[in-house]
């Protein structure tokens, strides 16, 4: 016995409690749509008209295949199919009225045949959807059954629309919609709602959790969470220490909790605790759904008084989805009841707290501390699981984005680089470029008509301007060699020019440095 570990000290295992409220609702609506669609095919009243003659009335009811005439004069009910009416009255049509009558009977017959075919097909689809909805309740996916249920509901609606569009237009006659018409419309709506049961499921489950840990009171008291909302921003908790016992509602506002007391009493005034489970709602959940569907169908086919039991059964089915439980805290001042339901709650934590709250409150009655270890361990486990799922989701999204970017990069062709062809320069141009870049070579001066003295004065007055940007098509200046000879005063200075070589071809080389200034020549003596 001493080696056995106490259940209170054992860590809570990871138990995933799947909420199937949406699947239950989808199954009930799909079965309801199937029953209504099937009954609408054989219903005898899709369209009715009443003709009053004195104290008597004649009621014509049109189904998809036949016409029923109810004569109140002799309480006679005559039923005849459209096909037999057409064969009897329209073999030899004579006159405009007979032709209109035969045309109307033919339109009724054609519209009914088309509607029957579409309703039979939609009933088969709804039957398949029913089987798949049952499988979704035991662990299969819910998306495909919902889509099939929605398709069945849409097809029922299309069958009603096709029948209505093909009906004949009869003047001076007021028609009313019969039971079969309304049954088919309700079946179409039920199938569509069953198709959107995922949205209903999210509405029942509540908003998703945004933070790993739910809000807590954060006081210096032991906190036992009775109910935590699905988003973790609202809790109903029991707080206890050596002096007080409190029942509080905690709401997360920003980063701080807001505490609202439901009950506060001294610990020595706490005299009792009662917990009542309403499990009978869940035990008879199938009965609530069957009664709801049967009474609703009966309200169409028999009497509208069946809406009263339908309302009661629907409320019981809704309470079964909420799964409420009743608590009573007894103090010296009396009993203080309150209810807890699992609607839009963290069902895993709420279910565990409902299993542990009785022992915890009895321990408080004995004078012991409020034990919250198992509940805190499960809360930490839920937080760790949420963080792991969030990280895995982010990694999956990042991997999907990288895969998409790689796919786009692989699909798009790479831009082609332009091919640059290098044209070799002729040998003469290469030699000319080498001689130009040689700093030891004597610079060639261009031919000028000015005297050496004028050149010296111009060079002294005007600065040398060097082009910083190269020209698009650089051209070599003609090389001129000037030789100046000074023999005697009064003699003319002869300028000897050598022949200018032909201009070189484009040279994609660096620009040569500017030539140095010519040497200063002394003026001749007077």
N, C-alpha and C positions, 0 to 999 in steps of 0.2 A: 504494500500500500504506500509505503514511504517513497518508493522509487517512481511511482506513477506521477505524471505531471498533471497538475490541476488544469481543468479546461479554461479557467480564467487566465492562466499564465501562458497558454499556448497562443502563438501568433496566428492571426486570422488568415486563412487560406484565400487565394484569389478565386472568388466565385463570381461568375458572370451571369446575372439574372436578366434574361432578355424579356423586354416588355412586348407582349403580343396584342396589345389593345387595338392597334391599327389593323392587324391581321384579322382579329375577331370581327371588327366592324366591316372590313372588306368582304369577309366571307358571308356575313349576315346580309349585306346589301346585294351581293351577287346572287345568293339563293333567292332573295326577295324579288329581284329583277327577273330571274328565271321563271319563278312561279307566276308572276304577273304577265309576262310575255306569253307563256304557254296558255294561260286562261283567256287572254285577250283573243286568241285565235278562234276559240270556240264560243266566245261570248256572242249573244244574240242581239246586242244593242250597241252599235257603234254610232248610229245616227237615228234620231227619232223626230217625228212630227205628229201633231195632234190636230184632228179636224172635229170641231164640235157642231152638231146638228141638233138644235133644240136641247132636249135634256140628255141626249146621248152623245157619245164621242167615239171617234175612231182613231186609234193610235197605230201608226206605222213605224215599226222598228226595223232598221236595216243593219244586218250583220255583214260580214265579209262575203257570204255566199248566198244569203237568203233574205226574204222579207217576211215579217210577221205582222199581221193585222189583228188588233184586239178590238172587238166590237162590244161595247158595253150594253148595247140594246138587248142582246141575247146571250151575253157572256161567251161569245164564240171567239176562238183564237185560231186564225188560219195562218199556217206557215207554208211558204212555197219558195223554192230556189229560183234564182235569177235565170238559170238556164231553162227551166220548165216554163217560166213566165214568158220568156222570149219565144220558145217554141210554140206556145199556145196562142199568143197574141200577135206575133210578128211574122207569121208565115206569108200572109198576103196583106201587107200594110197598105191601107187606103186612107188618104186624108192626111192633113198636116199634123193633127193631134196624135194620130196613131204613130206617125214617123217619129215625132218627138218622144213619145212614150217608149218606143222600141229603142231609140238611141240612148235614152237615159238608162234603161235596163241593161243595155250592152255595156255602157260605161261603168255601172255599178259592178257588173260581173268581172270586167277586166281589172278594175281597181282592186277588187277583193282578191283575185288570183295573185296579182303582183304582191300585195301586202302579205298574203299567206306564205308565199315562197320566201320573202325576206324575213318574216317573223320566225319561220322554221329554222332558217339558217342562223339567225341571231340566237335562238334558243339553244342550238347545238354549241355555238361559241360560248354562251353563258354556262352551259353544262361543263365544258372543258375548263373554263375559268374557275368554276366551283371546285373541281378536283384539284387544280393547281393552288387555289387558296388554302385548301386543307393541307396540302403539302408544305406551303409556306409557314404554317403554324407550327410545324414540327422541325423547322430548321432550314428549309429551302429558301431561296431568294424570293423576294416579294415584288420585284419590279415587273417581271414578265407576267405573273398573274394579274397585276393591276392593269397592265396594258391590254391584256385579253378581255378583262371585264369592261374596260372603257370602250373597246372595239364593239363588244356585244351591245352595250348601251347605245352607242352611236348608230349601229345598224337598226336597232329597234326604232330610234327616232327617225331614221331615213325611211323606214317602212311606213310609218304614220304619215310622213310628209308626202311620199309618193302616192299613197291612197287618197290623201286630201286633194292633191293636184289633179288626179284623174277623175274626180267626182264630177257628175254633170251639173250644170247650172240650171236650176229650176226656179222660175220666177213665181212670185206670189205665194211662196211657201216658206214658212219659218221652220228651220231645223234646229235641233238641239243636239249637243254631243252626248253620246251614251256612255255606258259603263266601260265598254271595250276600249273606246278611245282614251278615256282617262287612265285606265289600267296600263295601256301601252305607253302613255306619256310618263307615268310614274316609274314604270320599268326602265325606260330610257334614262330618267334622272338617277335612279338607284345605281344603274350600271356605271354611269359617268362618275358619280360620287365614289363608288368602289374603286374606280381607276385612280382617283386622287386620294386614296387612303394614306399614302405616304405623307401628304400634307396634313391630313387629320392626325396622323401619328405624331408628327412634329409638334402640332398644336397641343396634343395630349401630353407629350413628353416635356414640353417647355423649351425655352431657349438653351442653346448649348453652353457648356462651361467655357469660360474664358481664362480662368486662373486655375492653377493646380489645386490649391487648398481653398476650401470654403470659408466663409466668414465665421468668426468666433467672437464671443464677448470680450475675451482678453482680460478678464478680471482675475483676481487672486482667489478663485473659487473653482472647484471641480465642475466641469461642464459636460453634461450628457445630452448629445444632440438627438432630439426626437425626430425631426424632419429637416432635411436640407433641400433647398430648391435645386432644380437641374442646373442652373447657372452658378450655383454656389454663393449667391449674393444675399440669400435670405435663409435664416434658420429659426427653428423653434427649439429651445434648449431648456434643460433643467439645471440650475446652478445650486450648489450646496456647499456649505462650509460648516464650521462648528457652531455658528450662530443662526444662520438664515437658510431658508429654502425658497428659491425663486423660480418661477416659470417666465421666461422672457422671449421676446422676438427680437432678433438681431438682424439688422439690415446694413449692407455695405454701401456707404456713401463716399465715393472717391476711394481713399485709402484708409478711412477710419470707420469703425463700426458704430452704428446708432442702436442703442438698447432701449426697448420698450417693455415695461413689466406687464405681464398678464396676471401674475399672482406673486405675492411676496408675504412670507410668514416666518415667524421665529421657529427655530428647529424644535423647540419643546412644545410648540403649538401644532405641529404636524402630527396628525393622529391616524391617518389611513390613506390608502391608495387603491384605486379600482381601475381595472383595464378590461374593457369589453370588446371582443373581436366580433365583427359582423361577417363572419365567414360564410353564413348561409347565402349571402348575396352571390358569392363566387361559386358556391356549390350548385346553385340553381340557375346559373347564367344561361345555359342552353334553353331553359324554360322561358326565361324573360324574352329572349330573341324570338322564339317560336310564337309566343303569344302576341308579341308586337306585330309580326308579319301576318298572322292569321286574322287578328282583329282589324288590321288595316285593309286587308283584302275583303273582309266581310263588310267593312264600311262602304266599299264600292258596290258590292254585289247584292247585299241584303238591306242594310240600314245604316244610316249615319250614326246611330246610337252606339255602334261598336267603336266609335272614336273614344269613348270614355275608358273602356278597358285598355285600349291601345295607349292612351296617355299614361295610365298607371304602369303598364308593362314597360313602356319606353323609359320612364323615370327610374324604374328598378334596374334596367339594363345600364343606364347611365351611371347610377350609383355603383354598380358592379365594376365599371371601368375605373371609377375613382377609388374604390376599395377603402372605405373609411373605417376608422377605429375610434372608440370612445374612451376617454380618460376622466377619472374623477379623483381629485385631490381633496382629502378631508382634513379640515382644521377645526379649531375650537369655535370658529365663527360659522361653520357649516361646510357643505359640499360645494366644490367648484368644478363643474364639468367643462370639458372642451373636447373638440373632435380634431382628428388628424386624418388626412386623406393623402393618397399617393399621386394625386393629380399634379403634373408638372414638377415632380420631385426627383431627387437622386434616389431611385428605387433601391439600389443595392444597399446604400447606407441606411435608408429608412426601414427596409425590411429587417436588417440586422438589429437596429435599435428597438424595433417592436418585439423582437425575440429576447432581448436582454433587459428591457426596461423593468419588467416585473421583479426580477432578482435584485436589480440595482436599487429600486425604491424600497423593497423589503429590508435590504441591508441598511438603508438610511433609517428606517423605523427602529432597527436594533441598536442604533447609535454608531454604526460604522460609517466609514467614509463612502462617498459616492464613487463607485468603481467605473472608470471610463477607459481602462487600458485596452480592452478588445476593440472598442469602438474607435479609439484613437489610432490603433494599429491598422484597422481597415481604412480609415480616412487617409492615413499616410500611403497605404497601398494604392488607393484610388488616385492619389496625387501623382505617385510615381508612374502609374500606368498612363495617366493623362500626359505627363511630360514625355514619356517614351513614344507614345502615339503621335504627339505633336512633332517631335524631332524626326520621326520616321516619315511623317507627311511632308515636312519641309525638305528632307533629303530626296524624297521621291519627286517633289515638284522641281527641285534644282536639277536632278538627273534628267527629268523630262525636258526641261528648258535647254540643257546642254545637248541632249539628243536632237532636239528640234533645230538648234543652231547648227549642229554638225550636218544634219540632213539638208538644211537650206544651203550651207556652204558647199556640200557635195553636188547638189543639183545645179547651182549656178555655175556657169563656165568662168574660168579664170580670165581676166583681161589680158589680151595679147600685147606684148611689148613691141614697139616699132623697131624694125631691123635697120640698123645704121650701117651703111656701106662706106668703107674707108677707101677713098680714091687716092692712090699714091701720086705724089707730086713728081713732075718731070725732073730729071737729073740736074738740068740747068737751074731750076728754082731751088733745089736743095743746096747746090753749091752757093748760090747767091745768098740764101738764108744763113748758111754757115759763115760766109764772109761778113755778113752784116752783124751777126752776133759776136764776132771776134773782137774783143776790146783792144787788142794790140794793132789791129789794122788801122791804117790812116783813114780818117773820115773823108768822104767825098763831099765837096761843097757844090751847091747848085750854081748855075750860071747866073751872073748878075751884071747889070749895065752900070752900076755905081762904081765910083772910084774907091780905093781902099780907105781914104780919109773919111769919105761920107759914110762908109760902112761902119767905121769905128765910132763916129759921132752918133749914128743911129743906134748902135748897140749900147752906147753909154746912156742914151736918153730913154729908150723904150726897154722894158724888162722882157725877159724871155718867157713866153707863154707855152706851157706844155699841155697838150691835149690829154685829159685823164681817161676819156672813154674812147675806145678804138672805133674806127669807122667800120661800116659793114663790109666794105670792099677796100681794104688798105692797098694803097699803091705806093711803090717805091719811088722816092725822088730820084731824078736823073743825077747820076754821079758826075761831078765836074771837078776837075783838078785845076787849081789856079796857081800859077807861078808868077811871082812878082820880082822884077829885077830893077834895081835902082843903080843907074850908071852915073848919071851926073845931074846936076840941077838943071831944070828946064826941060828935060827929056820926058816924053810921054811914057806912061806906064802901060806896057803892053799886057793884055790878058789873053792867055793862050787857053783855049778850051779844047778838050778832047772829045771825041765822038761819044754820044750818050748811048749806052746799051739799051736794048729793047726792054720795056717794062716786064717785070716778073709776074708770074701767075699768082693767084690768091695764095697767101701764105698764112696758114693757121698757126702762126708762131707768136711768140711774145713780141711786144713792141720794143724796138731798139731804144737805148737811152739817147737823149738829145745830144747833138754834137757840141764839143766845147767851142768857146768863142775864139775867133782867129787872133793870132798874135798882133800886138800893137807895132805898127811900122812908124818909125820916126819920120817927121816931115822933112822935106829937103831943105838944106840951108838957104837962106836968102842970098 
